[in-house]
Every structure is written in C-alpha cells, then in structure tokens.
Amino acid sequence: MNMDSVNLAPDKRLHSRKQVKVLVIGKHGLLALELADTVPTDVELTCLSRTEIDLTEPSDINRVISTIKPNIIINVSGFTDVEAAESSYENAHALNGKAVGNIASAAFNAKVRLIHISTDFVFDGSSQRPYTVDDKPNPINVYGQSKLAGEVAIAKYHSDNFTIVRTSWLYSSFGKNFVKTMLNLMLEKEQLNIVNDQLGSPTYAKGLAHFLWCLIKLEKWQAIYHWSDLGITSWYEFAIAIQELGIKHGLLQYQIPIKPIRSVNYPSLAKRPSFSALDCTASQMILTGKAWQDELTDFIKALKLTL
C-alpha cells in the first residue's frame, strides 16, 4: 500500500511538544488539502485516499491503523456529489454510511479518537432559526440520508473518543466548489440565474481546518459540533458578493447581470433544504470564527496570489 504522508521536517520538530499522529482519510478532498496546508508543527500528518485504504474492508482499515498507529483519525472522505447521489443510492450509502461504520468500529477497537465530517443537509430546512446540535435530523435527499447513516453508525458506540463536525456550503482554492464555479462562469457567461430561496452559511475550508486543529487539542469532546462562517445568506446573495469581490481584486474585469430565481425553476434531481444555517455556539467557544463576507474576502485575496 502506497501511503502519501505529509510529515514535518526534522528541524521543525526539535523544539515542539510531543507529536500527535493524525490520519486523514480522503486526501484529495478540498478539506483534506486545507488540513495538509495548515498542519501545526506538533502534528505528524498522514493523508490517505480511498485507493490507499479500502473503506469497504474492515481488515484493511485495521491494517492501516496498526501500521500508522494514529492518535486521531479525521474522516473527510465520502460521496459528496449531491445530484449524483439521487441516482447512486447504493454508492452514496456505501461510502457515507457503511464505510463510516467500518472506520468507527476500527477506531473504537484500537482506542483511536475519531473526528467525522458531516453536513447541514441532514436537516430538512423547516427551521426558523439556525439548527443546533440537539435538533433532530430529517434529510430530504439521498446525500443527506447517507450522511445521516454515517452519523448513526458513529453514535451507536456512545464513545467520548468520537465526535461529528457538521459544516455547510464548503469552498476552497482546492477542488470544485461554488465560489470557483461562479468565478469561472462570470468569465464565460453574459448572465447568471442563481437560486434565491435557499438560505445557509458559507464555509471557507481553511477556517474549518483551523477549527479541527484546535479541536484535536481538547481532552474531551461533545458528540457533535457545528462549524460554518458566521452569518446567513442565500446562494444569490453569495454570488453577488463573489462578483463584487472578484472585480475589486482583479479576478473579474466587468460585471454581468445576476438574476435571482426560485429553486423550483432550477433543474435539479436533489431536493435541497430551504434553510440550513447551523448554530455554531459551542464551536465559537473553541475558536472564534469570522463573518462569511470576511472569509470570502480572504479567500479571494489568497486566490489572486496563486494566479
């Protein structure tokens, strides 16, 4: 098995406290790449893809854990295509449900701490206020159902060594996501139609990565945390802000019309919650987050430097 590790240079470790071994599963995902990009000096990080660890085979997960001997596993892997999940029920549940159960079983038996990343889409969108960690999930699409199956698989162990971190509207300079897609479309299209009746909170993956690095330092976890950038917006308002900042910082040359539309007028296989903002009160006590507008500004500035 080829293990692609992100390890600290020896000279950076001379004066650090005891190394914490962290195994990230799902190394090609945007959050995994942000974790690798922000890894603290006292963390020895190994990132594996699903081709390097077979999550459908408990014996392979056990073998990896016994080889690497991590203190903590952060699982960011999964079936993340919301639209494709509608026609790929079995695959979505295999990766987001059964595989998570396999990871949890292996971690429990090896007494390894586990952080699992989940989603706002476990909720149905009927709330009038941000969802708390105590609110009952009720997913309305296959993706949300499969992610909830993973949460249930973890919760059955009632382990203080396990925690679930739900997040929403994740974006990064890595991988495919809404912000990068919007910037590309704004260069190509004469007009965009963006849904205006789905509300939630964007999340810059770099901020989530910093939160996870803070989380691993805690001796005790609660069962579930919520993390997103602060504030609530719609996809339409988010797109407007992306264009304004893109123009301001030179990623876009001119403004195009952006028209708000209702979700019923947008072709989609998957039904999405009309409101999925998360209450991040407990997480803010661990690390103070930033408003989504400020995080988007930081992202646009950082993206410009890479071009």
C-alpha positions, 0 to 999 in steps of 0.5 A: 500500500502506497501511503502519501504522508505529509510529515514535518521536517526534522528541524521543525520538530526539535523544539515542539511538544510531543507529536500527535499522529493524525490520519486523514482519510480522503486526501484529495478532498478540498478539506483534506488539502486545507488540513495538509496546508495548515498542519501545526508543527506538533502534528505528524500528518498522514493523508490517505485516499480511498485507493490507499485504504479500502473503506469497504474492508474492515481488515484493511482499515485495521491494517492501516491503523496498526501500521500508522498507529494514529492518535486521531483519525479525521474522516473527510472522505465520502460521496459528496456529489449531491445530484449524483447521489439521487441516482447512486443510492447504493454508492452514496450509502456505501461510502457515507454510511457503511464505510463510516461504520467500518472506520468507527468500529476500527477506531473504537477497537484500537482506542483511536479518537475519531473526528467525522465530517458531516453536513447541514443537509441532514436537516430538512430546512423547516427551521426558523432559526439556525439548527443546533446540535440537539435538533433532530435530523430529517434529510430530504435527499439521498446525500443527506440520508447517507450522511445521516447513516454515517452519523448513526453508525458513529453514535451507536458506540456512545464513545467520548473518543468520537465526535461529528463536525457538521459544516455547510456550503464548503469552498476552497482554492482546492477542488470544485466548489461554488465560489470557483464555479461562479468565478469561472462562469462570470468569465464565460457567461453574459448572465447568471440565474442563481437560486434565491430561496435557499438560505445557509452559511458559507464555509471557507475550508481553511477556517474549518481546518483551523477549527479541527486543529484546535479541536484535536487539542481538547481532552474531551469532546461533545458528540457533535459540533457545528462549524460554518462562517458566521452569518446567513445568506442565500446562494444569490446573495453569495454570488453577488458578493463573489462578483463584487469581490472578484472585480475589486481584486482583479479576478473579474474585469466587468460585471454581468447581470445576476438574476435571482430565481426560485429553486423550483425553476432550477433543474435539479434531481436533489431536493435541497433544504430551504434553510440550513444555517447551523448554530455554531455556539459551542464551536465559537467557544473553541475558536472564534470564527469570522463573518462569511463576507470576511472569509470570502474576502480572504479567500479571494485575496489568497486566490489572486496570489496563486494566479 
